[in-house]
């Protein structure tokens, strides 16, 4: 899968046929001696803590970006909780109030960013 100078092509092709295999799952070029290890480490099915099954090579990205149990921070209190609990928590947490330092009124935490524009 790479450009090879025409002068070296036949020798290169012989070398590749003897030493390289194409992975049947991901189509990567893998040394024959490492194919079994590649399949066992990259393509074995694993189960995430959210009970979704996937290839091992996809697990890290899933856990970081799409797992419903991935850890996230509440924008109001910086407590870490599971993504699937965030919305319910922020509805409650954002409804707490803090006094405005300029006008003294109690302001909902979810409105605190916008408050300075209307602060009298």
C-alpha positions as protocol buffer text, in pm:
chain_id: "A"
residue {
  index: 1
  type: UNK
  ca { x: 0 y: 0 z: 0 }
}
residue {
  index: 2
  type: UNK
  ca { x: 296 y: 233 z: -53 }
}
residue {
  index: 3
  type: UNK
  ca { x: 475 y: 374 z: -353 }
}
residue {
  index: 4
  type: UNK
  ca { x: 788 y: 170 z: -431 }
}
residue {
  index: 5
  type: UNK
  ca { x: 1053 y: 261 z: -688 }
}
residue {
  index: 6
  type: UNK
  ca { x: 1005 y: 43 z: -997 }
}
residue {
  index: 7
  type: UNK
  ca { x: 1365 y: -82 z: -967 }
}
residue {
  index: 8
  type: UNK
  ca { x: 1289 y: -234 z: -622 }
}
residue {
  index: 9
  type: UNK
  ca { x: 933 y: -346 z: -689 }
}
residue {
  index: 10
  type: UNK
  ca { x: 987 y: -718 z: -751 }
}
residue {
  index: 11
  type: UNK
  ca { x: 1215 y: -764 z: -449 }
}
residue {
  index: 12
  type: UNK
  ca { x: 979 y: -558 z: -234 }
}
residue {
  index: 13
  type: UNK
  ca { x: 676 y: -756 z: -346 }
}
residue {
  index: 14
  type: UNK
  ca { x: 848 y: -1087 z: -268 }
}
residue {
  index: 15
  type: UNK
  ca { x: 941 y: -957 z: 77 }
}
residue {
  index: 16
  type: UNK
  ca { x: 586 y: -839 z: 148 }
}
residue {
  index: 17
  type: UNK
  ca { x: 420 y: -1162 z: 32 }
}
residue {
  index: 18
  type: UNK
  ca { x: 651 y: -1357 z: 259 }
}
residue {
  index: 19
  type: UNK
  ca { x: 634 y: -1132 z: 569 }
}
residue {
  index: 20
  type: UNK
  ca { x: 319 y: -916 z: 563 }
}
residue {
  index: 21
  type: UNK
  ca { x: -53 y: -998 z: 595 }
}
residue {
  index: 22
  type: UNK
  ca { x: -358 y: -778 z: 555 }
}
residue {
  index: 23
  type: UNK
  ca { x: -575 y: -781 z: 867 }
}
residue {
  index: 24
  type: UNK
  ca { x: -919 y: -916 z: 773 }
}
residue {
  index: 25
  type: UNK
  ca { x: -1085 y: -677 z: 1021 }
}
residue {
  index: 26
  type: UNK
  ca { x: -914 y: -340 z: 967 }
}
residue {
  index: 27
  type: UNK
  ca { x: -719 y: -395 z: 642 }
}
residue {
  index: 28
  type: UNK
  ca { x: -393 y: -276 z: 800 }
}
residue {
  index: 29
  type: UNK
  ca { x: -66 y: -429 z: 686 }
}
residue {
  index: 30
  type: UNK
  ca { x: 66 y: -638 z: 974 }
}
residue {
  index: 31
  type: UNK
  ca { x: 380 y: -853 z: 997 }
}
residue {
  index: 32
  type: UNK
  ca { x: 272 y: -1219 z: 985 }
}
residue {
  index: 33
  type: UNK
  ca { x: 451 y: -1287 z: 1311 }
}
residue {
  index: 34
  type: UNK
  ca { x: 239 y: -1021 z: 1487 }
}
residue {
  index: 35
  type: UNK
  ca { x: -101 y: -1094 z: 1331 }
}
residue {
  index: 36
  type: UNK
  ca { x: -231 y: -1317 z: 1612 }
}
residue {
  index: 37
  type: UNK
  ca { x: -129 y: -1059 z: 1874 }
}
residue {
  index: 38
  type: UNK
  ca { x: -279 y: -776 z: 1663 }
}
residue {
  index: 39
  type: UNK
  ca { x: -617 y: -950 z: 1637 }
}
residue {
  index: 40
  type: UNK
  ca { x: -621 y: -1043 z: 2007 }
}
residue {
  index: 41
  type: UNK
  ca { x: -530 y: -693 z: 2124 }
}
residue {
  index: 42
  type: UNK
  ca { x: -716 y: -475 z: 1874 }
}
residue {
  index: 43
  type: UNK
  ca { x: -1017 y: -672 z: 1752 }
}
residue {
  index: 44
  type: UNK
  ca { x: -1123 y: -883 z: 2047 }
}
residue {
  index: 45
  type: UNK
  ca { x: -1474 y: -798 z: 2168 }
}
residue {
  index: 46
  type: UNK
  ca { x: -1487 y: -625 z: 2507 }
}
residue {
  index: 47
  type: UNK
  ca { x: -1773 y: -492 z: 2715 }
}
residue {
  index: 48
  type: UNK
  ca { x: -1771 y: -134 z: 2842 }
}
residue {
  index: 49
  type: UNK
  ca { x: -1895 y: -53 z: 3192 }
}
residue {
  index: 50
  type: UNK
  ca { x: -2214 y: 70 z: 3020 }
}
residue {
  index: 51
  type: UNK
  ca { x: -2259 y: -288 z: 2888 }
}
residue {
  index: 52
  type: UNK
  ca { x: -2204 y: -195 z: 2524 }
}
residue {
  index: 53
  type: UNK
  ca { x: -1991 y: -447 z: 2329 }
}
residue {
  index: 54
  type: UNK
  ca { x: -1722 y: -331 z: 2087 }
}
residue {
  index: 55
  type: UNK
  ca { x: -1373 y: -402 z: 1961 }
}
residue {
  index: 56
  type: UNK
  ca { x: -1099 y: -329 z: 2211 }
}
residue {
  index: 57
  type: UNK
  ca { x: -945 y: -71 z: 1975 }
}
residue {
  index: 58
  type: UNK
  ca { x: -1266 y: 138 z: 1993 }
}
residue {
  index: 59
  type: UNK
  ca { x: -1310 y: 125 z: 2370 }
}
residue {
  index: 60
  type: UNK
  ca { x: -1090 y: 421 z: 2467 }
}
residue {
  index: 61
  type: UNK
  ca { x: -1260 y: 660 z: 2225 }
}
residue {
  index: 62
  type: UNK
  ca { x: -1604 y: 536 z: 2335 }
}
residue {
  index: 63
  type: UNK
  ca { x: -1520 y: 586 z: 2704 }
}
residue {
  index: 64
  type: UNK
  ca { x: -1394 y: 941 z: 2638 }
}
residue {
  index: 65
  type: UNK
  ca { x: -1662 y: 1072 z: 2404 }
}
residue {
  index: 66
  type: UNK
  ca { x: -1983 y: 869 z: 2384 }
}
residue {
  index: 67
  type: UNK
  ca { x: -2020 y: 642 z: 2687 }
}
residue {
  index: 68
  type: UNK
  ca { x: -2325 y: 743 z: 2893 }
}
residue {
  index: 69
  type: UNK
  ca { x: -2122 y: 663 z: 3207 }
}
residue {
  index: 70
  type: UNK
  ca { x: -1820 y: 878 z: 3117 }
}
residue {
  index: 71
  type: UNK
  ca { x: -1722 y: 1123 z: 3392 }
}
residue {
  index: 72
  type: UNK
  ca { x: -1814 y: 1490 z: 3341 }
}
residue {
  index: 73
  type: UNK
  ca { x: -1808 y: 1800 z: 3562 }
}
residue {
  index: 74
  type: UNK
  ca { x: -2112 y: 1999 z: 3666 }
}
residue {
  index: 75
  type: UNK
  ca { x: -2076 y: 2355 z: 3531 }
}
residue {
  index: 76
  type: UNK
  ca { x: -2210 y: 2499 z: 3857 }
}
residue {
  index: 77
  type: UNK
  ca { x: -2032 y: 2306 z: 4133 }
}
residue {
  index: 78
  type: UNK
  ca { x: -1750 y: 2115 z: 3955 }
}
residue {
  index: 79
  type: UNK
  ca { x: -1860 y: 1783 z: 4105 }
}
residue {
  index: 80
  type: UNK
  ca { x: -1773 y: 1489 z: 3879 }
}
residue {
  index: 81
  type: UNK
  ca { x: -2061 y: 1260 z: 3785 }
}
residue {
  index: 82
  type: UNK
  ca { x: -2171 y: 1025 z: 3507 }
}
residue {
  index: 83
  type: UNK
  ca { x: -2279 y: 1194 z: 3183 }
}
residue {
  index: 84
  type: UNK
  ca { x: -2623 y: 1030 z: 3197 }
}
residue {
  index: 85
  type: UNK
  ca { x: -2683 y: 1196 z: 3539 }
}
residue {
  index: 86
  type: UNK
  ca { x: -2555 y: 1543 z: 3437 }
}
residue {
  index: 87
  type: UNK
  ca { x: -2876 y: 1698 z: 3303 }
}
residue {
  index: 88
  type: UNK
  ca { x: -3084 y: 1608 z: 3608 }
}
residue {
  index: 89
  type: UNK
  ca { x: -2806 y: 1726 z: 3843 }
}
residue {
  index: 90
  type: UNK
  ca { x: -2755 y: 2059 z: 3663 }
}
residue {
  index: 91
  type: UNK
  ca { x: -3129 y: 2134 z: 3668 }
}
residue {
  index: 92
  type: UNK
  ca { x: -3120 y: 2102 z: 4046 }
}
residue {
  index: 93
  type: UNK
  ca { x: -2775 y: 2256 z: 4097 }
}
residue {
  index: 94
  type: UNK
  ca { x: -2838 y: 2553 z: 3867 }
}
residue {
  index: 95
  type: UNK
  ca { x: -3152 y: 2640 z: 4063 }
}
residue {
  index: 96
  type: UNK
  ca { x: -2947 y: 2728 z: 4371 }
}
residue {
  index: 97
  type: UNK
  ca { x: -2891 y: 3100 z: 4431 }
}
residue {
  index: 98
  type: UNK
  ca { x: -2599 y: 3321 z: 4524 }
}
residue {
  index: 99
  type: UNK
  ca { x: -2610 y: 3691 z: 4612 }
}
residue {
  index: 100
  type: UNK
  ca { x: -2483 y: 3927 z: 4342 }
}
residue {
  index: 101
  type: UNK
  ca { x: -2176 y: 4116 z: 4461 }
}
residue {
  index: 102
  type: UNK
  ca { x: -2294 y: 4439 z: 4292 }
}
residue {
  index: 103
  type: UNK
  ca { x: -2670 y: 4459 z: 4349 }
}
residue {
  index: 104
  type: UNK
  ca { x: -2711 y: 4216 z: 4639 }
}
residue {
  index: 105
  type: UNK
  ca { x: -3004 y: 4028 z: 4482 }
}
residue {
  index: 106
  type: UNK
  ca { x: -3012 y: 3648 z: 4494 }
}
residue {
  index: 107
  type: UNK
  ca { x: -2944 y: 3514 z: 4144 }
}
residue {
  index: 108
  type: UNK
  ca { x: -2991 y: 3159 z: 4015 }
}
residue {
  index: 109
  type: UNK
  ca { x: -2656 y: 2998 z: 3941 }
}
residue {
  index: 110
  type: UNK
  ca { x: -2770 y: 2915 z: 3586 }
}
residue {
  index: 111
  type: UNK
  ca { x: -2839 y: 3289 z: 3529 }
}
residue {
  index: 112
  type: UNK
  ca { x: -2522 y: 3418 z: 3696 }
}
residue {
  index: 113
  type: UNK
  ca { x: -2329 y: 3460 z: 3368 }
}
residue {
  index: 114
  type: UNK
  ca { x: -2604 y: 3671 z: 3214 }
}
residue {
  index: 115
  type: UNK
  ca { x: -2682 y: 3871 z: 3528 }
}
residue {
  index: 116
  type: UNK
  ca { x: -2412 y: 4141 z: 3488 }
}
residue {
  index: 117
  type: UNK
  ca { x: -2592 y: 4272 z: 3175 }
}
residue {
  index: 118
  type: UNK
  ca { x: -2915 y: 4332 z: 3367 }
}
residue {
  index: 119
  type: UNK
  ca { x: -2764 y: 4407 z: 3707 }
}
residue {
  index: 120
  type: UNK
  ca { x: -2903 y: 4737 z: 3824 }
}
